[in-house]
Amino acid sequence: MSSQEAAVAAATPGLVDPMRLAARWRSAAEWRKVDEELDGEPEPSHLNTINSSGLFHIVSTDKLSVQYVGIHKHGHDVGTVQANCPAPTKRFAYYFEMTVKDAGVKGQVAIGFTTEHFKMRRQPGWEVNSFGYHGDDGYLYQGQGKGEIFGPKFTTGDVVGAGIIYASQKLFFTKNGTVVGTVSVSKDVKGPLYPTVAVHSPNEEVTVNFGKQPFEFELENFINEERKKQLAVVENQFLPPHLSHWIVRSYLLHYGYEDTLASLDIATESNPSLTKRTTVDEQTNMYALNHRKVLRQLIRNGDIDTAFQKLREWYPQVVQDEMSVICFLLHSQRFIEYIRAGHLEEAVMYGRAELARYFAVKAFANLLEDIAALLAYNEPAESCVSYLLEPPQREFVADAVNASVLSTNPNSTDSESCMYSTLEKLVRQLTVCTLDWRTLSGGQGEAFYLHRELRSRGGVKRSSAYSD
């Protein structure tokens, strides 16, 4: 770290280093990347007729139907076919179906999951790390040649399905739209699982559906029911009475929403259990409440000049070093406000006067590139750096200023506490727990992304949620 960078890191008391702030800066863009990754995860679309036993021929040009053409003399004459890619894992569940067009001579068709290096001349479930539901006996096979009683047999005209519930690490199988049963996936199973079908006697023919056509099984209803089961477990966990009230109150205190906090206290003053109480954390968060409210309002309204003025008047130590993180963020936001207003010449002049000095600091280099890129587009609001013009960017700067003011509290004993509210710490803990759980599950299952949860449940942005 250069002497200049060291000065930047030390210039704002109590705040995290500029590299961590830089990571938070791009949060809006990073959320978009998360969406793209989740939405763009490859899904099976057809059968892989190249990596196979060859004991079948393709019936349809779309590679969704196969027919057995082997001799069927022994157990190694199976025509097994995997999907063209493994089942996607970054979701709650995955499911596919198979229609038995013709059960053939013996009806030894099967559906299930296998790993990449599965022996294609064996039925799914007969080898380790594989699972198969078989039509001739209705048995379930799990990694060995001996099956177990599982469900009804299936034959010509039946539609059977196989799915994975990643949340509970279970496989489930269906017949004609009804769940037959479930089975836990052993943690010893290595590698991703491929949707797999098999034919094993003359004239057997099956067609698979990877979701391009409506399923016979009501998958969405099934997923909703499984989610309810999980939610029931969560809701059965005991929490101290009225905990949510104090978590919300601490959030409003931390971020300086003074007016909303006052309304909350008035609304709950008749409830003895919610009577205002003062704790050490609350005393810390009460610090400079009115000042922090004013600063937040100024920044949310784009009035950066007045915010600078107030900071110099109230908390000069926060902005006394022009190379500090806070000064960089405020100057950057002032430049952005010029762009928002369409004042490009003023933006260029301001950038040369106030932002040029920060190019020498490596920690700010990438952020400055994004800011400067706003000048390169005729319609910056439609560009790849448009997130800088959106309300969350102002909120980000307001949060940083709020934290810097909290860090000047002489009675504060924890410099990191100024960065996050109790609510945010809880959400971060939840996120870490879900990511750890996914790691233990081999990276399978949904991760917890708060923005998606809010969006899917009609949540609102914080910028419009409070009156302050």
LODREN-965341 format. One line per field, with one value per residue (C-alpha): y, x, z. Coordinates in steps of 0.25 Angstrom, whole numbers. Last residue first. Layout:
# LODREN-965341
yy: Y / ... .
xx: X / ... .
zz: Z / ... .
END
This chain:
# LODREN-965341
yy: 44 / 37 / 23 / 12 / 20 / 19 / 6 / -1 / -8 / -23 / -29 / -43 / -48 / -34 / -35 / -49 / -46 / -34 / -43 / -53 / -66 / -77 / -88 / -102 / -110 / -105 / -119 / -119 / -115 / -103 / -100 / -100 / -90 / -81 / -82 / -79 / -67 / -61 / -63 / -56 / -45 / -43 / -43 / -32 / -24 / -24 / -20 / -8 / -8 / 1 / 9 / -4 / -6 / 4 / -2 / 5 / 17 / 28 / 38 / 38 / 41 / 28 / 31 / 42 / 34 / 23 / 33 / 38 / 24 / 21 / 34 / 30 / 17 / 23 / 32 / 20 / 13 / 24 / 21 / 29 / 21 / 8 / 14 / 9 / -1 / 10 / 13 / 24 / 29 / 33 / 39 / 31 / 34 / 44 / 33 / 25 / 35 / 30 / 15 / 18 / 25 / 13 / 4 / 14 / 17 / 7 / 10 / 24 / 33 / 35 / 42 / 55 / 56 / 56 / 70 / 81 / 72 / 65 / 78 / 84 / 71 / 71 / 86 / 83 / 71 / 78 / 68 / 68 / 54 / 56 / 68 / 59 / 49 / 59 / 63 / 48 / 46 / 58 / 52 / 38 / 43 / 53 / 41 / 32 / 42 / 49 / 63 / 61 / 70 / 64 / 55 / 64 / 76 / 69 / 80 / 92 / 84 / 73 / 83 / 90 / 77 / 73 / 87 / 84 / 70 / 74 / 61 / 60 / 47 / 54 / 65 / 56 / 47 / 59 / 65 / 51 / 50 / 63 / 60 / 46 / 52 / 40 / 32 / 20 / 19 / 21 / 10 / 1 / 3 / 1 / 11 / 6 / 12 / 5 / -7 / -17 / -6 / -4 / 10 / 16 / 7 / 17 / 29 / 21 / 17 / 32 / 37 / 26 / 30 / 45 / 42 / 32 / 34 / 21 / 14 / 19 / 14 / 0 / 0 / 2 / -9 / -19 / -14 / -17 / -30 / -35 / -33 / -46 / -53 / -63 / -78 / -86 / -92 / -82 / -87 / -102 / -97 / -89 / -102 / -109 / -97 / -98 / -113 / -109 / -98 / -107 / -118 / -107 / -102 / -116 / -120 / -133 / -136 / -126 / -115 / -115 / -110 / -115 / -126 / -135 / -149 / -159 / -174 / -186 / -201 / -209 / -220 / -220 / -211 / -196 / -186 / -171 / -161 / -147 / -145 / -143 / -134 / -140 / -149 / -157 / -159 / -149 / -160 / -155 / -157 / -164 / -160 / -166 / -169 / -154 / -153 / -147 / -160 / -166 / -158 / -159 / -151 / -150 / -143 / -134 / -126 / -112 / -118 / -125 / -134 / -139 / -151 / -153 / -164 / -163 / -176 / -179 / -192 / -197 / -194 / -202 / -197 / -191 / -194 / -208 / -209 / -212 / -221 / -217 / -206 / -191 / -188 / -196 / -193 / -204 / -203 / -217 / -215 / -200 / -197 / -184 / -182 / -175 / -174 / -171 / -186 / -195 / -202 / -190 / -185 / -198 / -202 / -201 / -186 / -188 / -175 / -165 / -153 / -157 / -163 / -159 / -166 / -173 / -187 / -196 / -211 / -213 / -227 / -228 / -214 / -203 / -194 / -179 / -178 / -163 / -158 / -146 / -136 / -129 / -119 / -113 / -101 / -94 / -93 / -108 / -109 / -124 / -129 / -126 / -133 / -142 / -157 / -169 / -184 / -195 / -207 / -219 / -221 / -228 / -240 / -245 / -233 / -232 / -217 / -208 / -200 / -187 / -173 / -160 / -146 / -144 / -133 / -141 / -152 / -167 / -168 / -182 / -190 / -199 / -189 / -190 / -174 / -162 / -158 / -158 / -148 / -146 / -132 / -119 / -120 / -107 / -97 / -87 / -73 / -69 / -71 / -65 / -53 / -50 / -51 / -41 / -31 / -32 / -29 / -16 / -11 / -15 / -7 / 3 / -9 / -14 / -1 / 1 / -12 / -6 / 7 / 1 / 0 / 13 / 16 / 28 / 33 / 37 / 24 / 16 / 29 / 32 / 17 / 19 / 32 / 25 / 14 / 0 .
xx: -150 / -163 / -158 / -160 / -157 / -142 / -142 / -147 / -160 / -164 / -174 / -171 / -162 / -155 / -152 / -147 / -139 / -132 / -129 / -121 / -121 / -114 / -123 / -118 / -106 / -92 / -87 / -97 / -87 / -84 / -99 / -101 / -89 / -96 / -109 / -102 / -94 / -107 / -114 / -102 / -103 / -118 / -116 / -104 / -113 / -124 / -114 / -110 / -97 / -85 / -85 / -83 / -69 / -63 / -67 / -65 / -74 / -74 / -66 / -76 / -68 / -71 / -86 / -83 / -75 / -85 / -96 / -87 / -85 / -100 / -103 / -93 / -100 / -113 / -109 / -105 / -118 / -126 / -121 / -111 / -99 / -107 / -106 / -92 / -95 / -102 / -117 / -117 / -104 / -111 / -101 / -91 / -76 / -78 / -84 / -71 / -63 / -71 / -68 / -54 / -53 / -58 / -48 / -37 / -41 / -33 / -21 / -20 / -13 / -26 / -32 / -26 / -34 / -47 / -48 / -44 / -43 / -56 / -63 / -59 / -64 / -77 / -80 / -78 / -88 / -99 / -110 / -116 / -112 / -98 / -96 / -102 / -91 / -80 / -86 / -87 / -72 / -68 / -77 / -70 / -56 / -58 / -64 / -52 / -42 / -33 / -38 / -34 / -43 / -56 / -59 / -52 / -60 / -72 / -83 / -79 / -71 / -81 / -92 / -85 / -82 / -96 / -100 / -91 / -97 / -111 / -115 / -128 / -124 / -111 / -119 / -128 / -117 / -110 / -122 / -125 / -111 / -111 / -124 / -119 / -105 / -103 / -116 / -109 / -99 / -110 / -118 / -106 / -104 / -119 / -130 / -144 / -157 / -169 / -172 / -176 / -185 / -193 / -199 / -186 / -186 / -192 / -185 / -171 / -173 / -176 / -164 / -155 / -161 / -157 / -143 / -139 / -124 / -119 / -116 / -128 / -137 / -130 / -131 / -146 / -148 / -140 / -147 / -161 / -156 / -153 / -167 / -167 / -154 / -153 / -156 / -154 / -167 / -168 / -155 / -160 / -173 / -165 / -158 / -171 / -177 / -166 / -169 / -184 / -179 / -170 / -181 / -191 / -180 / -178 / -192 / -188 / -193 / -182 / -185 / -175 / -162 / -159 / -149 / -159 / -154 / -160 / -158 / -158 / -157 / -158 / -148 / -144 / -135 / -138 / -132 / -134 / -125 / -125 / -110 / -106 / -94 / -82 / -80 / -91 / -85 / -95 / -105 / -118 / -130 / -142 / -156 / -169 / -179 / -183 / -195 / -196 / -196 / -185 / -176 / -162 / -155 / -140 / -136 / -125 / -135 / -133 / -128 / -141 / -137 / -147 / -151 / -164 / -173 / -183 / -191 / -196 / -189 / -184 / -182 / -180 / -185 / -176 / -164 / -160 / -145 / -135 / -123 / -113 / -106 / -105 / -119 / -130 / -145 / -154 / -167 / -164 / -164 / -164 / -151 / -149 / -134 / -123 / -108 / -95 / -91 / -96 / -110 / -118 / -119 / -118 / -105 / -99 / -96 / -86 / -87 / -76 / -84 / -93 / -106 / -121 / -134 / -144 / -145 / -151 / -151 / -165 / -162 / -165 / -167 / -173 / -176 / -178 / -174 / -174 / -162 / -162 / -152 / -151 / -141 / -143 / -140 / -130 / -115 / -113 / -116 / -118 / -106 / -104 / -108 / -117 / -113 / -116 / -116 / -118 / -116 / -109 / -100 / -110 / -111 / -117 / -125 / -121 / -121 / -130 / -137 / -144 / -141 / -149 / -144 / -133 / -141 / -140 / -149 / -147 / -132 / -127 / -124 / -113 / -102 / -97 / -97 / -88 / -93 / -108 / -108 / -123 / -129 / -131 / -124 / -122 / -110 / -110 / -113 / -124 / -116 / -103 / -111 / -118 / -105 / -99 / -110 / -108 / -93 / -97 / -105 / -94 / -83 / -80 / -80 / -68 / -61 / -65 / -57 / -45 / -46 / -43 / -55 / -59 / -56 / -48 / -48 / -34 / -27 / -30 / -28 / -14 / -10 / -14 / -5 / 7 / 6 / 0 .
zz: 26 / 21 / 20 / 10 / -3 / -2 / 5 / -8 / -7 / -5 / -13 / -9 / -21 / -21 / -6 / -6 / -19 / -12 / 0 / -7 / 0 / -7 / -13 / -14 / -18 / -15 / -10 / 1 / 11 / 3 / 1 / 16 / 18 / 8 / 15 / 28 / 22 / 17 / 30 / 37 / 27 / 30 / 45 / 43 / 34 / 45 / 56 / 48 / 40 / 39 / 52 / 59 / 53 / 62 / 75 / 88 / 84 / 95 / 87 / 76 / 63 / 57 / 56 / 47 / 38 / 38 / 34 / 23 / 17 / 18 / 11 / 0 / -2 / -2 / -13 / -21 / -17 / -24 / -38 / -46 / -42 / -46 / -61 / -62 / -73 / -81 / -82 / -72 / -78 / -91 / -100 / -94 / -91 / -80 / -71 / -73 / -64 / -52 / -55 / -57 / -44 / -37 / -43 / -39 / -25 / -17 / -26 / -21 / -32 / -39 / -27 / -30 / -43 / -35 / -30 / -41 / -53 / -50 / -46 / -60 / -67 / -59 / -62 / -76 / -76 / -68 / -72 / -58 / -55 / -60 / -51 / -40 / -43 / -41 / -28 / -24 / -27 / -19 / -7 / -9 / -10 / 2 / 10 / 7 / 11 / 2 / 4 / 19 / 28 / 23 / 35 / 45 / 42 / 48 / 50 / 41 / 31 / 30 / 28 / 17 / 10 / 11 / 5 / -7 / -8 / -10 / -18 / -11 / -4 / 0 / 7 / 13 / 19 / 24 / 31 / 38 / 42 / 49 / 56 / 61 / 66 / 75 / 77 / 71 / 83 / 93 / 86 / 87 / 102 / 104 / 106 / 107 / 100 / 104 / 95 / 106 / 112 / 99 / 99 / 94 / 81 / 70 / 77 / 77 / 62 / 58 / 65 / 58 / 45 / 48 / 52 / 41 / 45 / 39 / 53 / 60 / 49 / 49 / 64 / 64 / 54 / 62 / 74 / 68 / 62 / 76 / 81 / 89 / 90 / 78 / 78 / 65 / 61 / 49 / 43 / 43 / 37 / 26 / 22 / 21 / 13 / 4 / 1 / -2 / -11 / -19 / -20 / -26 / -35 / -40 / -44 / -50 / -65 / -68 / -78 / -91 / -92 / -78 / -80 / -86 / -89 / -99 / -98 / -107 / -103 / -116 / -111 / -97 / -88 / -89 / -80 / -76 / -69 / -63 / -60 / -45 / -42 / -35 / -23 / -16 / -2 / 4 / 1 / -6 / 2 / -4 / -8 / -12 / -23 / -25 / -34 / -48 / -56 / -48 / -39 / -33 / -23 / -19 / -6 / -2 / 7 / 1 / -12 / -15 / -27 / -38 / -46 / -54 / -60 / -70 / -73 / -87 / -88 / -75 / -60 / -48 / -35 / -24 / -15 / -12 / -11 / -22 / -23 / -34 / -25 / -25 / -21 / -29 / -26 / -30 / -38 / -44 / -59 / -59 / -51 / -43 / -43 / -35 / -37 / -29 / -29 / -41 / -42 / -40 / -54 / -63 / -68 / -82 / -80 / -69 / -61 / -63 / -62 / -50 / -51 / -48 / -50 / -60 / -64 / -76 / -74 / -80 / -84 / -99 / -102 / -92 / -103 / -103 / -88 / -85 / -77 / -68 / -63 / -49 / -42 / -28 / -19 / -29 / -32 / -36 / -50 / -54 / -62 / -77 / -90 / -83 / -81 / -89 / -84 / -95 / -86 / -91 / -79 / -71 / -81 / -94 / -98 / -113 / -114 / -123 / -112 / -116 / -113 / -112 / -108 / -118 / -126 / -139 / -132 / -132 / -129 / -129 / -117 / -112 / -114 / -100 / -99 / -99 / -113 / -112 / -101 / -99 / -100 / -93 / -80 / -73 / -73 / -62 / -68 / -59 / -47 / -53 / -59 / -46 / -38 / -49 / -47 / -32 / -34 / -42 / -31 / -21 / -28 / -17 / -6 / -12 / -13 / 2 / 5 / -3 / 4 / 18 / 28 / 35 / 50 / 48 / 33 / 29 / 32 / 19 / 11 / 18 / 15 / 0 / -1 / 6 / -4 / 0 .
END
